[in-house]
Amino acid sequence: MENNATLEHDGVTIKLVEGDDALQQVVAGLSQSQELALDLEFDQNRFTYGFNLCLIQITDGRGTCYVIDPFTMATLQPLFQLLENEGITKIIHHANNDILLLDKLGCNIRGVMDTDVAAKILNYERSSLATVMKEEFNIEVDKSQQSSNWNKRPLTNEQLRYAAIDVIYLHRVKAKLVTRIEELDRSHWLKEENKLLEALRYSEPENPHLKLRNAFRLTLYQQYILKEVFAFRDEMGQQFNKPAPYVISNEAILELALTPDTDVHEWLNHTKGIHGGLKRAQNEQKLRDTLAEAIASAKEKQISHDYPSNRFQRPIRTPEAEQRKEDLVKVQQRIVEQYGEFASRLIMTTSTINEYAYNNQLRCTKQYASDILAATAQALSISLPKATFKASDRS
């Protein structure tokens, strides 16, 4: 905070919390509350390597917003215990990434109340906090710091104020949206959606190298080389604390997979998108070794130089499949008429229709959605099988 000045916004005092003792005191006070508003600022491969927590904003709605700096603390365990207390509601707007990051850090947050989901249930076309604040309270939310580098210290007053704004209105937003949801008798939607959010778990993606643009165009051999070089790039990203694509650009890493026998020194010094640290002799040698080992391993394993078979096969259109699709589209149209276009997307999606049409399986991840599907189909005299749930869908 600049000049240790007292910051305020719309009658709320903004306090920067630094150090373990200060965190303990804040948590002790907040633990007496029934409802807390919460938000995280994080960096996800934008300025630094990986998915990293930078700030936690939290308020009990009684006039003080605490902006907690995790960089100044040995442990966040006292805060995590507070967040895991299911007896205290945590109001969050668009909680998905916050929950995933907390899970990655070892915190299983409970008592989630997502106001973004609440807005979707109320058929908001756009459900960002700025949109909700404008429509419900006619308050313009300043988003000028949205692309801020939250890793940098000291934090500016503008950053602290922006961070606080993300939570200081959430009690009011929650109260207003929940009242309207109750009037529509959709509270059970919100409860189930929030439970599904709490069940989210962080995991590293499988075969991330194959998610690079045009990676599917490589031969099996080239994809094998790409996987090894991708892992090397990731290691260097950790070492430099830079997002991996800043070490070797995605275009450059694909080029290297296409021509693994290239002169590494020439390639490093004549290719765009290469981090300067990679050109140091020891790192150049590491890359050279990585390529040599990948080539030797591919040869030993007899990795094919053929292109991978196309795993995607266009579904076969049969009269039965077309009839199932037509039936479910009619159900969808009625649901849209009854609940609104945007709320209906919580109930069923295009993938729901396609899976039923071509696989004759009606899958649902939510009980309330399953009930609505069944009731709507019955009202239309359309025969549908009972929706099934995947085991992983209902934690």
C-alpha positions, -999 to +999 in steps of 0.1 A: +000+000+000+013+034-009+023+057+020+004+035+045-027+056+037-061+044+048-081+033+018-118+034+015-144+027-012-181+034-010-179+035+028-158+004+032-123+004+047-098-016+028-070-031+049-039-049+036-031-079+057+005-089+059+022-116+081+010-146+099+000-128+131-022-103+113-038-132+094-046-150+127-063-119+140-084-114+109-095-150+107-105-150+144-128-120+137-142-134+105-149-168+120-178-152+140-197-144+108-223-164+090-216-150+055-183-140+040-176-126+005-145-140-011-124-135-042-089-145-053-064-127-076-041-152-093-017-155-121-023-184-145+007-185-169+004-148-177+034-133-159+048-162-141+050-200-144+020-220-133-012-213-115-003-191-085-023-174-058-015-136-055-042-121-032-072-131-012-100-105-007-125-112+021-152-093+040-180-100+064-200-071+050-196-050+081-175-022+068-140-037+064-125-055+034-094-074+041-069-079+013-046-107+023-011-109+008-001-146+008+035-137-003+041-124+033+029-155+051+045-188+060+011-206+060-025-199+049-038-228+070-058-206+094-076-191+064-081-225+048-098-238+080-122-209+078-130-216+042-135-253+049-161-245+076-194-254+059-214-235+085-202-202+071-214-192+036-188-180+012-202-157-015-181-158-046-188-145-081-178-171-107-161-195-083-147-222-107-111-211-109-110-199-073-122-234-062-097-252-084-068-231-072-078-236-035-080-273-042-045-272-057-033-256-026-049-282-003-081-263+007-115-280+002-138-249+004-173-255+017-205-234+019-201-219-016-227-195-029-219-185-064-236-153-075-226-158-111-246-191-111-275-172-094-275-147-123-275-175-149-305-191-131-322-157-134-316-159-172-289-132-174-274-132-209-241-118-194-234-126-158-201-108-151-200-090-118-198-057-137-230-065-156-249-076-125-239-045-106-250-022-134-283-039-139-292-045-103-278-014-086-268+009-114-232+009-101-204+011-126-175-013-116-140+000-126-122-028-144-090-008-153-068-032-132-082-064-147-050-072-165-028-061-136+003-080-126-007-093-092+028-107-086+044-073-083+050-057-049+044-032-035+007-032-045-007+001-056-037+018-041-055+013-074-048-025-073-060-028-037-092-008-045-099-029-076-094-061-056-117-050-028-145-039-052-147-076-063-161-085-029-176-055-011-209-056-030-213-094-030-235-095+001-260-071-015-258-090-048-264-123-031-294-110-011-311-096-042-305-125-065-314-151-040-347-133-032-357-134-069-346-171-072-368-180-042-397-161-058-393-183-090-390-215-068-355-223-082-336-224-049-330-261-053-312-253-086-289-230-068-282-254-040-273-282-064-252-260-086-232-248-056-227-284-044-213-293-078-189-264-077-176-276-043-169-310-058-145-295-084-110-309-082-078-296-097-059-319-120-031-314-146-043-319-181-034-351-199-011-348-229-010-310-229+014-311-259-014-324-281-035-294-273-011-271-291-026-257-323-018-280-353-002-307-331-027-331-345-011-326-379+022-341-368+031-378-373+032-401-343+070-398-343+069-360-344+043-360-316+066-382-295+094-357-300+070-329-292+061-345-259+097-346-247+105-311-259+073-299-243+084-314-209+118-297-213+102-263-220+080-268-189+111-275-168+128-244-181+096-224-174+098-234-138+135-226-136+130-191-151+096-186-134+081-176-167+051-191-186+064-219-207+054-203-240+077-174-231+106-199-230+099-214-264+068-201-284+042-226-294+050-221-330+088-226-324+083-258-304+061-273-332+088-264-357+114-282-336+092-313-334+090-312-372+128-310-376+144-326-345+177-331-364+182-294-367+214-276-356+203-265-321+227-236-318+216-221-351+179-228-343+182-210-309+198-179-324+176-176-355+142-184-342+116-160-329+100-166-295+131-180-276+138-168-241+173-154-237+181-177-208+177-207-231+207-196-251+231-201-222+256-229-229+243-253-202+206-249-213+215-252-250+232-285-241+201-296-221+180-290-252+204-308-274+205-338-250+166-338-248+163-340-286+190-367-289+174-388-261+139-384-276+152-394-311+170-425-297+140-435-275+116-431-305+138-453-326+141-479-298+104-480-293+099-481-331+075-451-330+058-450-364+063-421-389+027-425-399+000-400-391-024-409-363-057-423-373-085-398-370-102-407-338-132-386-345-158-404-366-188-386-377-218-402-361-240-423-384-273-406-391-301-431-389-339-425-389-339-435-352-311-410-343-329-382-362-361-389-344-344-389-310-328-356-319-361-341-331-378-351-299-351-336-276-350-304-296-388-300-290-382-305-253-354-280-253-376-254-271-403-258-244-377-254-217-364-222-233-400-209-234-406-217-198-372-207-182-355-185-207-328-190-232-298-186-209-312-203-178-321-233-200-284-238-208-280-249-172-305-276-178-294-290-212-269-283-239-263-292-276-240-321-264-269-335-243-290-336-275-263-351-297-253-378-272-289-389-269-295-388-306-265-408-316-258-429-286-293-433-272-280-422-238-296-393-219-270-381-195-275-354-168-252-341-142-280-324-121-311-338-105-332-307-110-323-307-147-332-343-150-366-337-133-373-307-156-364-328-187-387-356-176-416-333-167-413-313-200-411-345-221-442-359-204-461-326-210-453-329-247-462-367-247-426-375-257-411-407-244-376-403-230-355-428-210-347-419-175-316-397-173-284-414-161-256-399-140-219-406-145-203-417-112-180-387-113-208-363-119-222-366-084-195-363-058 
